[in-house]
Amino acid sequence: MPSSFASPHSIANLLEIMHQLRTPETGCPWDLKQTHESLLNYLIEESYEFIEAVENKDLPNMIEELGDVLLQVVFHAQLAKERGDFNFENVVDTVSEKLVRRHPHVFGELKLADAAAVEIKWDELKKAEKKETVVEDEGALGRMPRNLPALLKSEKIQKRASQIGFDWPDFKGPMEKVKEELEELRVEATAESIDTEKLENEFGDLLFAVVKVGLSLKLNPEQALAKANQKFVRRFTQMESDTKAEQKELKKMSLDEMDVYWEKAKQKTK
């Protein structure tokens, strides 16, 4: 961790570095061949790496990964500037104006009671802005990013439906819905003739219902699943370590034998 955040570098300096990297004949061959499309995976990867740093409470890595995310923004802005489409200043202006516009309770006279009210107002203002550029009514659910991961998209869809009152009063309704969807999945999975499409549909309905349970309990489904993934990896790694210490191989064990080591791993990784 740096002892101070003071630095001779600035946004202007960073933009100049990016400009030099993209200068034909004297720049970097790799940077010169990049396009908006070729960089997309890097933006996704860097975002997830920052998420991991946050989850690990790794402050030095958070600084580094945020820098990598900023690099992607600067890179795309430079590409656009070269084409005459827009520049970094346009990006800054747009997001600054948006923040002021969508926070009338901070920069205006509007009074909002809590964070939930702020979120509802944000979506209302966002929809109003989009209607200025979109001809047909997109409905209460609004537009969804096409490439948004399915779990996050499910969360957004259900939150927006809830904002207009299409929701259960508490978590009990979603819990019952999970039981219903689980039974429908069981029926399809045990049918004499398996219809893969129907099976997939029922599985999707079950996942959708489980997301709703999480939201009803004020939980973050994406975060909860990420933690469950990490927990499984920790326990499985511990189980592998324990069996190797006894000169045994997991793949040669029965499920019952592995379950004994799994329970021990759970206790060790609590």
N, C-alpha and C positions, 0 to 999 in steps of 0.2 A: 504494500500500500504506500503510495507516495506520501511524503511528509507534508506536502502542501499542494493545493490544486492550482497554485500560481504557475503559469507557463508562458513561454514566449510565443507559443502557437495560438492561432485564432481561427475562426471560421474562414476569414479571408485567406489566411495562410493555407488552410486545408483545401480550399477551392483552387488556389494557385498550384498546389502540388498535384491535384487531380488534372488540372489543365495541362501541366507539363507531362504527366503520364500519357495523356491523349494527344500530345503534339506529334504529328506525322514526322517520320525520319529520325527524330531525336527522343521520342517517347518509348514506352515499354511495349514490345511486340504483343504480349498477351492482352494488355489493357486496350491496345489499339484495335484488336479484332472483336471486342465485346459489343453486344447489342442489348437492348432492353430485354429481349427474349432470352438471350444466353445467360443473363444474370439472375433470372427469376429464382432458380433453385438456391442460389447463394443467399438471397433475401430470406427465404424460408428457413434455411439452415441456421443463419445467424440469429434469427428471431428465436428459434428453439434453443440455441445454445445460451442465449441470454436468460431464457426461462429456466434452464437447468441451473445456471449460476445463481439465480434468485432462490430457487428451491434449496440449493446447497448453502445459502447465505454466504456465498463466496464473493466478498466485496471487490477484491482486486480483479477477479474474473468478470464481475458485473461491469466494471469500468471498461475492460478490454472488449467485451461482447457488445456493449452499447456503442463503442467506437466502431465496431464492425458493422453494426446496423446503420449508423450514421454514414459510414463509407458507402453503403449501398444507395442511400438517399443522394449523396453528393455525386456518385457515379452516374446514376440515372439523370440527375439534373444537368450534368455536363454533356451527356449524350444528347439530351433534348436541346441544350443551348447550341450545340454544333449544327443541329438540323434547323434551328430557328424556331423551334416549337415553344419553348419556355425556358426559364433559368431558375437557379436556386432561390433568388430573391422572390420570384413569383410563388414558389412553394411556401416560403416563409410568410409572405403577405397573405396568402390564401388561408393558411392554418391560423394565423393570428386573428384575421377578420372573423373566421369561423368561431374561434374560442370566445371572442367578445360577443358575437351575435347569439351564440347558444348559451350564454350565461347572463341572461337579463336580470337574474337575481343578484348578480355580483356587480355588473357594469350598468345596470338599470334600476328601475324602481320595483320590479316584481318581487314578491315575497313567496318563498317556497319553504314548506315545513321541514322536509328531510331529504335524504339521499334518494329515496324511492320517488319522491315527487320531482326531483331534479332529473332523474332518468326518464320519467314519463314526458316531461317538458322537452328534454333533449330530442326524443324521438318525434314529438309533435313538430318541433321546429325543423328537424331534418326532413320530414315528409313534406312540409310546406315549401322548403327550399327545392326539393327534387321536383315538385309539381310545376315549378317555373321552367324546367327543362324537359320534362317528360309529358307527353301529350295525354296518354291514357292513364286512368286511375289505377294505381298499383294495389289498392285495397289496404286493409289494416295491417297486413303482414309486411308490406313494403318490399323493396328489393333485397335480395340476398346475394352476397358474393358467390359466384359460381364455384370457385375453388376452395371455399371455406370447408374445413374438415366437418364431416357429418355430425360429430358429437356437438361441436360448437354451433352448427347451423340448427340442430334440433333445439338447443337451449334458446337461441335467438327467436325461433319460431314460436316456442311455447311462452316465452316472456311477453312477446307482442300480443299473442292471443289473450293472455291473462290481463293485459292492460285495458282491454275492452270488456272484461268481465267473463270471458269464456274460460272458466276455471273452476276447480273445486274450492270450497271454503277452507280446507285444511289438507293435511297429508293423507288422511284416511281414504279419501276417494282414489287418489293415485295408487295407494297400496292395494286396494281392491282391484284396480285396473291391471296391476302387475300380475295378480293371481289369475285373473281372467285371461290375459294374454299368454301366460305360462301354460295354462291348461289347453288353450287353442294350439299352442306350439307342440305340446305333448301329443295331442290328437293327430296332428299332421305327421309328427316324427314316428308314430307307431302304426300308421295306416298300412294296409297290406301293400298298396301301391304308392310309393313315395312320389309326390309331385314337388319337384325341386323349387319351382317358382312359388307355390303356395307356402312351402316350408320357409323360404327366404322372407316372404311377406310377413309371416307370423313372427319370425325372429326379429325382423325390423320393428314390428309393432311392440314387441316386448322391450327392446332397447329404448324405444321412444317413451314408453311408459315409465321405465326406470329413471330416465332423465327427469321426468316430471316429478317423481318422488323426491329426488334430490333438490329440485327447485322449491318444492313445497316445504322442505325442511331448511330452506335458506342456505343450501350447500352449493358449491361450485362443482358440477359434474366432471368437467375436464380435470380440475385439480384433484378431485377425489380419485378418479381413475388413474391419474399419474402417480399418486401416492401408493395406490394398490399395486401398480406395476413395479414400483421401486421396492415395495415390501416383499413381493414375490421373488424378485431377483436376489434380495438379501438372504432370504430364507433358503432359496434353492442353492445359492453359492455356498452357504454354510453347510447345507446337507452334503454337497459334493466334497467339501473340505473334510467333513467328519468321516465320510465313507473312505476317502483316500487315506486318511490317517490310520484306518484299520485295514488298509490294503484290500479294499473291496471296490467293485465297480457297480454304479447305479444300474446300468443297462442290463446287468446280469441278475438283478434282484427282482423279486416278485413285487407287486404293488403293495401288498401288506408289509413287506420288509422295508420298502421305501417310506411308507407312511410312519413307521417307527422313527426313522431318522428325521422325517419332516417335523414331527411333533417336538423332537429334541431341538431342532433348528429354530422352531418358533419360540421356544423358551430362551434360547441363547441370544436371539436377535430382538427381544422385546425392548 
